[in-house]
Amino acid sequence: MDDTLTPDDRYYRLQAGWTRPHRNALYRRINLSGRRRVLDIGCADGFITEEIARKADGPVTGIDIDADAVFRGRARFPELDLRAEDACGLPFKKGEFDAVITSFTLMWIADPSRVLREVRRVLESGGLFLATGEPDHGGRIDWPKQCDVKQPWIDALSRQGADPFFGRKMASLISVSGLDVVDVGVLSSLWGGEEGEGRETYLDDLRLQLSDHVPDIEGLIVDERRAQDEGERLVFLPIFWAVAKKLSLIHI
């Protein structure tokens, strides 16, 4: 285990691993290997930004409002251009990028419509916006029932200022922003548990996020371990993705 990573960093990397094949397919869909100027909004400590940079054909800039996460990212990936910035007012020129990417980011933003308008502004004509994933916890299914944490997750995310139902709203918000939605879909994400370090990271995150929303969090942890050991654990979480394009004929 990398002791320099915060609990959040470890969980985000575990989460990123679950959806990596899906992201790679979406990168091909937007021809990331041919993109020359890419912006990653919500870069956190740069883990996915580094992934994008390895595949793009030009410089990649990552931004995040969390200055501490950006600081850690700069230390780990000194070759990356990571900046602490607010996506509601991007410090970039009109048409500066030919692709903008987000991953599990828009659900955390109080005014995602404003961010999407900023995305449109900084995209060049014909540029593409890719949202690789935004979950919708309203469609979550847990099994077995003693491991059902759907409502606690909804409550915890809402308390933190996130929108647990953002996935279902994403395509319409993108369209209203002035971007043309090229394609939208749902990753039918099925998860059956983790082993070793990954499991401990997952369980630590349950404690961190749900302790105020589950009366017996340690009892839940025991049930989680048992269900995963016996091969019963199943989580279904719909994760929405979208590809949109900036059309030069639209003026906002």
Sequence and secondary structure as in RCSB ss.txt:
>XXXX:A:sequence
MDDTLTPDDRYYRLQAGWTRPHRNALYRRINLSGRRRVLDIGCADGFITEEIARKADGPVTGIDIDADAVFRGRA
RFPELDLRAEDACGLPFKKGEFDAVITSFTLMWIADPSRVLREVRRVLESGGLFLATGEPDHGGRIDWPKQCDVK
QPWIDALSRQGADPFFGRKMASLISVSGLDVVDVGVLSSLWGGEEGEGRETYLDDLRLQLSDHVPDIEGLIVDER
RAQDEGERLVFLPIFWAVAKKLSLIHI
>XXXX:A:secstr
  TTS HHHHHHHHHHHHTHHHHHHHHHHTTGGG SSEEEES TTSHHHHHHHHHSSS EEEEES HHHHHHHHH
H TTSEEEE  GGG  S TT EEEEEESS GGG S HHHHHHHHHHHEEEEEEEEEEEEE GGG EEESGGG  H
HHHHHHHHHTT  TTHHHHHHHHHHHTT EEEEEEEEEEEE    HHHHHHHHHHHHHHHTTT TTHHHHHHHHH
HHHHTT  EEEEEEEEEEEE  TT   
